[in-house]
Amino acid sequence: MEHRPDPIQIITRPSASVAQDRIQALGAWMDAARHAGWRVDPLDEPVDWPAGECGLVDIEGLRYLLRVGLRGRTRAVLLPAAHADRAVARPLAGDPASATRPVLQLTTWAEPLFDAEPRR
């Protein structure tokens, strides 16, 4: 039985500055996949960067399209502007009195490509 996570289960959460540089986002995801035990090779084919595509990779004979966008779920801490400076440390300490709300954060993930799918 396979003990490695499937490549579609591997996600990275790049910072906003890294996500702006699709090459860095691609590299971070490839590092995570390699750390999980996969042999990953980048493919030199064009992708639609404005649509959030980072690049194409070959993972042990199957092709995957890497994307970056708002997908990962997290929580944003809500602080009143007047209290932000002195209250910033409380949420980090797990203060249950801090108000939060669910938000999506930048995430890089892989989608399998099938031979029948045409590339633009």
C-alpha positions in Angstrom: 0.0 0.0 0.0 1.2 3.5 -0.9 2.2 5.6 2.1 2.9 8.8 0.3 0.1 11.4 0.1 -1.4 11.7 -3.4 0.0 14.7 -5.2 -3.5 16.3 -5.3 -3.5 16.2 -1.5 -0.2 18.2 -1.3 -0.8 21.9 -0.8 1.4 24.8 0.1 0.4 28.1 1.5 2.7 30.7 0.0 2.9 34.3 1.3 1.4 37.0 -0.9 4.8 38.0 -2.1 5.7 34.4 -3.1 2.3 33.9 -4.8 3.0 37.0 -7.0 6.0 35.2 -8.3 4.5 32.0 -9.8 8.0 30.5 -10.2 8.6 30.6 -6.5 5.1 29.2 -5.8 5.8 26.4 -8.2 9.2 25.7 -6.6 7.7 25.7 -3.1 5.1 23.1 -4.1 7.6 20.9 -5.9 9.8 21.0 -2.8 6.8 19.8 -0.7 6.0 17.0 -3.2 9.7 15.9 -3.2 9.7 15.9 0.6 6.7 13.7 0.5 8.7 11.2 -1.6 7.6 12.0 -5.2 9.9 12.4 -8.2 8.8 15.7 -9.7 10.0 17.2 -13.0 8.9 20.6 -14.2 7.7 20.7 -17.8 8.6 23.6 -20.1 5.1 24.3 -21.5 3.1 27.5 -21.5 0.5 28.1 -18.8 -2.2 30.8 -18.2 -0.6 32.9 -15.5 -3.5 35.4 -15.2 -5.8 32.5 -14.6 -3.7 31.4 -11.6 -1.7 28.6 -13.3 1.9 28.2 -12.0 3.3 25.5 -14.3 3.1 21.9 -15.4 4.9 19.0 -13.7 5.5 15.4 -14.4 5.1 13.2 -11.4 6.3 9.7 -12.1 4.7 9.5 -15.5 1.5 11.6 -14.9 1.1 15.3 -15.7 -0.3 17.8 -13.2 -1.2 21.5 -13.6 -0.2 23.6 -10.6 -2.4 26.5 -9.6 -2.2 29.2 -7.0 -5.2 31.1 -5.7 -7.5 31.7 -2.7 -8.4 28.1 -1.7 -7.1 27.2 1.7 -9.4 27.8 4.7 -8.1 29.8 7.7 -9.3 32.3 10.2 -8.8 36.0 10.3 -8.5 37.7 13.7 -10.7 40.8 14.0 -9.4 43.5 16.3 -10.7 47.0 16.8 -8.3 49.5 15.3 -7.8 51.4 18.6 -6.8 48.2 20.4 -4.7 46.5 17.6 -1.3 47.4 19.0 -1.8 46.0 22.5 -4.0 43.1 21.6 -2.0 41.5 18.8 -0.3 39.0 21.1 -3.5 37.6 22.6 -4.8 35.8 19.5 -1.3 34.2 19.0 -1.6 32.9 22.6 -5.0 31.3 21.8 -7.2 33.8 23.6 -10.7 32.5 23.1 -12.1 36.0 23.6 -10.6 37.1 20.3 -13.1 37.5 17.5 -12.3 35.6 14.3 -14.0 34.9 11.0 -13.3 32.2 8.3 -11.4 33.4 5.2 -9.7 31.8 2.3 -5.9 32.1 2.0 -3.5 31.7 -0.9 -2.8 28.1 -1.6 -0.8 26.2 -4.3 -2.2 22.8 -5.4 -2.0 20.3 -8.2 -4.7 19.1 -10.6 -4.1 16.0 -12.7 -4.2 16.4 -16.5 -5.7 13.7 -18.7 -4.4 13.0 -22.2 -7.8 13.9 -23.7 -7.6 17.5 -22.2 -6.3 20.0 -24.7 -3.9 22.7 -23.5 -4.4 26.3 -24.7 
